[in-house]
């Protein structure tokens, strides 16, 4: 075959196939690549035959001899053209799987739509190397290349191809089996995105794509992303995921974040998800939902480090090694008695520099700044700002430690409630 250095799928799909006698076979309507290689080779075309009642046939790409202008020429008479068994290996239909589908642009961290697909000649084969998501690709595909020339001459600058390398694209199967496309190199790279960036990507997808993406991610990663999604979108995602998957994600979250999500749902939806959760996790969330909105009790996390005053610094460090708490949970270490009354607090730094045999009661700060569980979020924010704290303990009527409000949780809640209201830190 006369190989060209590069060609786009839209150009191939517009061509007519003729055999070696010059007889027209039909029009190319689909391209098939084999996906078990890093750069998928083009292995077959689907042709809508002329005058045969719309019959279609698969022809091996190896039977193509010449690729010129609007024609593809076969090396043999059409009745001898070899076919390809598409069930024998992992094949992908390029047009049906990629055209007009959405992918993730990892450089821009956004969802974009595929307008065309680029093939390059590598080692004597045409291989899929990139997808085109730009205006030039769209105009080319629509047969409007003259507009490209007009734009370039009008503005005296070249209209670039906007390409995403195939190595950064991976297919996701949705519930109905239709191929959807998503960033692929990385499940790993995708999982390492900041939850807020991943949430932006999730929000830009349709319902099936969201479900497919969240289903493909590790449960903890999916749960973190879900907490960052806008509430109205989040409720639709949970409804589409189904109670089993949705409840699994809620169980993977801290109870305060699960309570925050459930509070945005209709009462019947929230109750259904709570009933689907593990009993212990559900009970913890229910207790938080009993607090009035905009109170410290609703804002707080029930995850905190509570240590006994009679422990030594060495014992406390051993306990931290055992618990392996998240960084934001270990901001402050709270000294409590057996009934969970708050007696003091110390920072992680205080603990590390203390002599190993020193009792925590001897190094803790006894004058602890705290709020009551029914205090409003404005008071919580003001105290955090006034004392420059990263977290604030929350007490009940008996002075028992029931939770902790972190600075990040307070800020997130205030922004979510009113993005235009002057903040306590800007007054």
C-alpha positions as CSV (number, residue, x, y, z in Angstrom):
1,X,0.0,0.0,0.0
2,X,1.1,3.5,-0.7
3,X,1.5,4.8,2.9
4,X,1.1,8.5,3.7
5,X,3.0,10.0,6.6
6,X,-0.2,11.0,8.4
7,X,-3.9,11.1,7.8
8,X,-7.1,11.8,9.8
9,X,-10.0,9.4,10.3
10,X,-12.4,11.9,8.8
11,X,-10.4,11.8,5.5
12,X,-10.6,8.0,5.4
13,X,-14.3,7.9,6.2
14,X,-15.0,10.1,3.2
15,X,-13.4,7.8,0.7
16,X,-14.8,5.4,-1.8
17,X,-13.3,1.9,-2.1
18,X,-12.6,0.5,-5.6
19,X,-11.1,-2.9,-6.4
20,X,-8.0,-3.5,-8.6
21,X,-10.3,-3.5,-11.7
22,X,-11.6,0.0,-10.9
23,X,-15.0,-1.3,-9.8
24,X,-16.6,0.6,-7.0
25,X,-17.2,-1.4,-3.8
26,X,-18.7,1.2,-1.6
27,X,-18.0,3.9,1.0
28,X,-15.9,3.6,4.1
29,X,-18.2,4.0,7.1
30,X,-16.0,2.8,10.0
31,X,-12.4,2.1,10.9
32,X,-11.2,-0.6,13.2
33,X,-8.0,-0.5,15.3
34,X,-6.5,-3.3,17.5
35,X,-6.2,-2.0,21.0
36,X,-3.7,-4.5,22.5
37,X,-0.8,-2.2,21.5
38,X,0.2,1.1,22.8
39,X,-0.4,2.8,19.5
40,X,-3.3,0.9,18.0
41,X,-2.8,-0.2,14.3
42,X,-5.5,0.3,11.7
43,X,-6.5,-3.3,10.8
44,X,-9.8,-3.1,9.0
45,X,-12.5,-0.9,7.4
46,X,-16.2,-1.3,7.2
47,X,-17.7,-0.6,3.8
48,X,-21.3,0.2,2.9
49,X,-21.6,-1.6,-0.4
50,X,-23.1,0.0,-3.4
51,X,-26.4,-1.4,-4.8
52,X,-26.6,-4.4,-2.4
53,X,-29.5,-3.3,-0.2
54,X,-27.3,-1.5,2.3
55,X,-25.1,-4.6,2.9
56,X,-21.9,-3.9,4.8
57,X,-18.7,-5.9,4.8
58,X,-15.4,-5.8,6.8
59,X,-12.3,-5.6,4.7
60,X,-8.7,-6.0,6.0
61,X,-6.7,-2.9,5.8
62,X,-3.8,-5.0,4.5
63,X,-5.8,-5.3,1.2
64,X,-5.6,-1.6,0.6
65,X,-3.0,-0.8,-2.1
66,X,-3.3,2.9,-2.9
67,X,-4.7,5.8,-0.9
68,X,-5.3,8.8,-3.2
69,X,-7.7,11.7,-3.3
70,X,-11.2,10.3,-2.7
71,X,-10.4,6.6,-3.4
72,X,-9.0,3.6,-1.6
73,X,-7.9,0.9,-4.1
74,X,-7.8,-2.8,-3.2
75,X,-5.1,-5.1,-4.3
76,X,-7.6,-7.8,-5.4
77,X,-11.0,-8.0,-7.0
78,X,-13.7,-7.1,-4.5
79,X,-15.0,-10.7,-4.2
80,X,-11.5,-11.8,-3.1
81,X,-11.0,-9.0,-0.5
82,X,-9.9,-10.6,2.8
83,X,-12.0,-9.9,5.9
84,X,-11.1,-9.7,9.6
85,X,-12.6,-11.6,12.5
86,X,-13.4,-8.8,14.9
87,X,-14.2,-11.3,17.7
88,X,-10.7,-12.7,17.7
89,X,-8.9,-9.8,19.3
90,X,-9.6,-6.5,21.1
91,X,-10.8,-4.3,18.3
92,X,-12.3,-0.8,18.6
93,X,-14.5,1.0,16.1
94,X,-13.0,4.4,15.8
95,X,-15.9,6.5,14.7
96,X,-18.5,4.9,17.1
97,X,-16.2,4.9,20.0
98,X,-14.4,8.2,19.7
99,X,-16.2,10.7,17.5
100,X,-18.2,13.3,19.5
101,X,-17.3,11.5,22.8
102,X,-15.8,13.3,25.7
103,X,-12.3,12.8,27.1
104,X,-10.3,14.4,29.8
105,X,-7.6,16.8,28.8
106,X,-5.0,16.2,31.6
107,X,-3.0,19.3,30.7
108,X,-6.0,21.6,31.1
109,X,-7.8,19.4,33.6
110,X,-11.0,19.8,31.7
111,X,-13.4,17.6,29.7
112,X,-13.2,18.1,25.9
113,X,-15.0,16.5,22.9
114,X,-13.3,14.5,20.2
115,X,-13.7,16.0,16.7
116,X,-11.3,13.8,14.8
117,X,-8.6,11.1,15.1
118,X,-5.0,11.3,13.8
119,X,-3.1,8.3,12.3
120,X,0.6,8.3,11.6
121,X,2.7,5.9,9.5
122,X,5.0,4.0,11.9
123,X,6.9,0.9,10.9
124,X,4.9,0.5,7.7
125,X,1.5,0.7,9.5
126,X,-1.0,3.4,10.1
127,X,-1.3,3.8,13.9
128,X,-3.7,5.8,16.0
129,X,-1.5,8.4,17.7
130,X,-3.8,11.2,18.9
131,X,-7.3,12.6,19.1
132,X,-8.1,16.1,17.8
133,X,-10.3,18.2,20.0
134,X,-9.8,21.5,18.3
135,X,-11.7,23.7,15.8
136,X,-9.5,22.7,12.9
137,X,-10.4,19.1,13.4
138,X,-14.1,19.9,13.6
139,X,-14.0,21.9,10.4
140,X,-12.0,19.2,8.6
141,X,-14.5,16.6,9.6
142,X,-17.4,18.7,8.4
143,X,-15.8,19.2,5.0
144,X,-15.2,22.9,5.7
145,X,-11.5,23.1,5.3
146,X,-11.9,26.2,3.2
147,X,-12.9,28.0,6.4
148,X,-9.6,27.0,7.9
149,X,-7.8,28.7,5.0
150,X,-10.1,31.8,5.3
151,X,-9.5,32.1,9.0
152,X,-5.7,31.7,8.6
153,X,-5.5,34.3,5.8
154,X,-7.9,36.7,7.6
155,X,-6.0,36.7,10.9
156,X,-2.6,35.9,9.5
157,X,-1.9,33.0,11.8
158,X,-2.1,29.3,11.5
159,X,-5.1,27.5,13.1
160,X,-3.4,24.8,15.1
161,X,-4.4,21.2,15.6
162,X,-5.4,20.6,19.2
163,X,-4.2,17.1,19.9
164,X,-4.3,14.8,22.9
165,X,-1.9,11.9,22.6
166,X,-3.5,8.5,22.5
167,X,-1.3,7.5,25.4
168,X,-3.4,9.8,27.5
169,X,-6.7,8.4,26.5
170,X,-8.5,5.3,27.7
171,X,-11.9,3.8,27.0
172,X,-14.5,3.4,29.7
173,X,-17.5,1.1,29.2
174,X,-20.8,2.5,30.4
175,X,-23.7,0.4,31.6
176,X,-25.1,-0.2,28.2
177,X,-21.7,-1.4,26.9
178,X,-21.2,1.7,24.6
179,X,-17.6,2.9,24.6
180,X,-16.9,6.1,26.5
181,X,-13.6,7.7,26.6
182,X,-11.6,8.8,29.6
183,X,-8.1,9.7,30.5
184,X,-6.1,6.6,30.7
185,X,-2.5,6.7,31.5
186,X,-3.6,7.1,34.3
187,X,-5.9,5.7,36.5
188,X,-2.9,6.4,38.6
189,X,-2.6,10.0,37.4
190,X,-6.3,10.6,37.6
191,X,-6.4,9.3,41.1
192,X,-3.6,11.7,42.1
193,X,-5.5,14.8,41.0
194,X,-6.7,17.1,43.7
195,X,-10.2,16.2,44.7
196,X,-11.5,19.6,43.6
197,X,-9.9,19.2,40.1
198,X,-11.3,15.7,39.8
199,X,-14.7,17.0,40.9
200,X,-14.6,19.6,38.0
201,X,-14.1,16.7,35.6
202,X,-16.9,14.7,37.1
203,X,-19.3,17.6,36.8
204,X,-18.6,18.1,33.1
205,X,-19.5,14.5,32.2
206,X,-23.0,13.1,31.6
207,X,-24.7,10.8,34.0
208,X,-23.5,7.5,32.6
209,X,-19.9,8.8,32.2
210,X,-19.9,10.0,35.8
211,X,-21.1,6.6,37.0
212,X,-18.4,4.8,34.9
213,X,-15.7,7.1,36.1
214,X,-16.6,6.9,39.8
215,X,-17.0,3.2,39.4
216,X,-13.5,2.8,37.9
217,X,-11.7,4.8,40.6
218,X,-10.6,3.5,43.9
219,X,-13.5,4.0,46.4
220,X,-11.6,6.4,48.7
221,X,-10.6,8.6,45.7
222,X,-14.1,8.6,44.3
223,X,-15.5,9.5,47.8
224,X,-13.1,12.5,48.1
225,X,-14.0,13.8,44.7
226,X,-17.7,13.4,45.5
227,X,-17.4,15.7,48.5
228,X,-16.1,18.5,46.2
229,X,-18.9,18.2,43.6
230,X,-21.6,20.9,43.6
231,X,-24.6,19.8,45.7
232,X,-27.2,19.8,42.9
233,X,-24.9,17.7,40.7
234,X,-24.0,15.4,43.6
235,X,-27.6,14.5,44.3
236,X,-28.0,13.4,40.7
237,X,-24.9,11.4,40.8
238,X,-26.0,9.6,43.9
239,X,-29.4,8.8,42.4
240,X,-27.7,7.4,39.3
241,X,-25.1,5.3,41.1
242,X,-27.7,3.3,42.9
243,X,-28.0,2.8,46.7
244,X,-25.3,0.1,47.0
245,X,-22.5,2.0,45.3
246,X,-23.7,5.4,46.8
247,X,-23.8,4.0,50.3
248,X,-20.3,2.5,49.9
249,X,-19.0,5.9,49.0
250,X,-20.7,7.5,51.9
251,X,-19.2,4.9,54.2
252,X,-15.7,5.8,52.9
253,X,-16.1,9.4,54.0
254,X,-15.8,11.0,57.4
255,X,-19.2,11.1,59.0
256,X,-19.4,14.9,58.9
257,X,-18.9,14.9,55.1
258,X,-21.5,12.2,54.6
259,X,-23.9,14.1,56.8
260,X,-23.3,17.2,54.8
261,X,-24.1,15.4,51.5
262,X,-27.2,13.7,52.9
263,X,-28.5,17.0,54.2
264,X,-28.7,18.3,50.7
265,X,-30.9,15.4,49.6
266,X,-34.6,14.9,49.9
267,X,-35.5,13.3,53.3
268,X,-36.6,10.1,51.6
269,X,-33.4,9.8,49.5
270,X,-31.3,10.4,52.5
271,X,-33.1,7.9,54.6
272,X,-32.8,5.3,51.8
273,X,-29.1,5.7,51.7
274,X,-28.7,5.6,55.5
275,X,-30.6,2.4,55.5
276,X,-28.2,0.9,52.9
277,X,-25.2,1.9,55.0
278,X,-23.5,-0.2,57.6
279,X,-25.3,0.2,60.9
280,X,-22.4,1.8,62.8
281,X,-21.6,4.3,60.1
282,X,-25.2,5.2,59.6
283,X,-25.7,5.8,63.3
284,X,-22.7,8.2,63.5
285,X,-24.1,10.2,60.5
286,X,-27.6,10.2,62.0
287,X,-26.3,11.7,65.2
288,X,-24.7,14.6,63.3
289,X,-27.9,15.1,61.2
290,X,-29.8,15.7,64.5
291,X,-27.9,19.0,65.0
292,X,-29.5,22.2,63.6
293,X,-28.0,23.4,60.4
294,X,-25.2,26.0,60.7
295,X,-24.2,24.9,64.2
296,X,-20.8,23.6,65.4
297,X,-22.4,20.2,65.9
298,X,-23.3,20.0,62.2
299,X,-19.9,21.3,61.1
300,X,-17.8,19.1,63.3
301,X,-16.0,15.9,62.6
302,X,-16.1,13.1,65.1
303,X,-12.6,12.1,64.1
304,X,-10.1,13.4,66.7
305,X,-7.2,12.2,68.7
306,X,-8.1,11.7,72.4
307,X,-5.3,10.7,74.8
308,X,-5.2,10.0,78.5
309,X,-3.4,12.5,80.8
310,X,-1.5,9.8,82.6
311,X,0.1,8.5,79.4
312,X,3.7,9.4,78.8
313,X,4.9,11.1,75.6
314,X,6.4,7.9,74.4
315,X,3.1,6.0,74.9
316,X,1.2,8.8,73.1
317,X,3.6,8.5,70.1
318,X,3.1,4.8,70.0
319,X,-0.7,5.4,69.9
320,X,-0.3,7.8,67.0
321,X,1.7,5.2,65.1
322,X,-1.0,2.7,65.7
323,X,-3.8,5.0,64.7
324,X,-2.0,6.5,61.7
325,X,-4.3,9.5,61.6
326,X,-4.8,11.8,58.7
327,X,-2.7,15.0,58.9
328,X,-5.7,17.3,59.5
329,X,-6.8,15.0,62.4
330,X,-3.5,15.3,64.1
331,X,-3.4,19.1,64.2
332,X,-4.0,19.0,67.9
333,X,-4.1,16.2,70.5
334,X,-6.8,16.4,73.1
335,X,-6.4,15.1,76.6
336,X,-9.6,13.6,78.0
337,X,-10.6,11.5,80.9
338,X,-12.5,8.2,80.8
339,X,-15.9,10.1,80.4
340,X,-14.4,12.2,77.5
341,X,-14.3,15.4,79.5
342,X,-11.8,17.8,77.9
343,X,-8.9,18.5,80.3
344,X,-6.3,19.9,78.0
345,X,-4.7,20.1,74.5
346,X,-1.2,19.9,73.1
347,X,0.2,20.2,69.6
348,X,2.1,17.5,67.7
349,X,5.2,19.6,68.1
350,X,4.7,19.7,71.9
351,X,4.5,16.0,72.0
352,X,7.6,15.4,69.8
353,X,9.9,17.6,71.8
354,X,8.7,16.4,75.2
355,X,10.9,14.0,77.1
356,X,9.7,10.4,76.4
357,X,8.8,9.7,80.1
358,X,6.9,13.0,80.6
359,X,3.2,12.7,81.4
360,X,0.8,14.4,79.0
361,X,-0.9,16.0,82.0
362,X,2.4,17.8,82.7
363,X,2.9,19.2,79.2
364,X,-0.7,19.9,78.0
365,X,-2.3,23.4,77.8
366,X,-5.1,23.5,80.3
367,X,-6.7,26.8,79.1
368,X,-8.4,25.3,76.0
369,X,-10.4,27.4,73.6
370,X,-13.6,25.5,72.7
371,X,-17.2,26.0,71.4
372,X,-20.5,24.4,72.4
373,X,-22.1,22.0,70.0
374,X,-25.1,24.4,69.6
375,X,-22.9,27.5,68.8
376,X,-23.5,29.0,65.4
377,X,-21.0,28.8,62.6
378,X,-20.3,32.5,62.7
379,X,-19.0,32.1,66.2
380,X,-16.9,29.2,65.2
381,X,-15.3,31.2,62.4
382,X,-14.7,34.2,64.6
383,X,-12.9,32.1,67.2
384,X,-10.8,30.2,64.7
385,X,-9.7,33.6,63.2
386,X,-9.2,35.4,66.6
387,X,-7.0,32.7,68.0
388,X,-5.4,31.7,64.7
389,X,-6.4,28.0,65.2
390,X,-6.3,25.2,62.7
391,X,-9.1,23.3,64.6
392,X,-11.5,23.9,67.4
393,X,-12.9,21.4,69.9
394,X,-16.7,21.1,70.3
395,X,-18.1,20.3,73.7
396,X,-21.5,19.2,75.0
397,X,-23.4,20.5,78.0
398,X,-21.2,18.3,80.3
399,X,-17.9,19.5,78.9
400,X,-17.3,16.3,77.0
401,X,-15.5,16.4,73.8
402,X,-17.9,15.4,71.0
403,X,-16.1,16.6,67.9
404,X,-13.7,19.0,66.2
405,X,-14.3,21.7,63.6
406,X,-11.3,22.2,61.4
407,X,-10.5,25.6,59.8
408,X,-10.9,24.0,56.3
409,X,-14.4,22.7,57.1
410,X,-15.5,26.0,58.5
411,X,-14.2,27.9,55.5
412,X,-15.8,25.4,53.1
413,X,-19.2,25.7,54.8
414,X,-19.2,29.5,54.9
415,X,-18.3,29.7,51.2
416,X,-21.0,27.1,50.3
417,X,-23.6,29.0,52.3
418,X,-23.1,32.4,50.7
419,X,-20.3,33.1,48.2
420,X,-21.0,36.8,48.2
421,X,-21.4,37.6,51.9
422,X,-18.4,39.4,53.5
423,X,-16.4,36.8,55.5
424,X,-15.5,36.9,59.1
425,X,-11.8,37.0,58.1
426,X,-12.3,40.0,55.8
427,X,-14.2,42.2,58.2
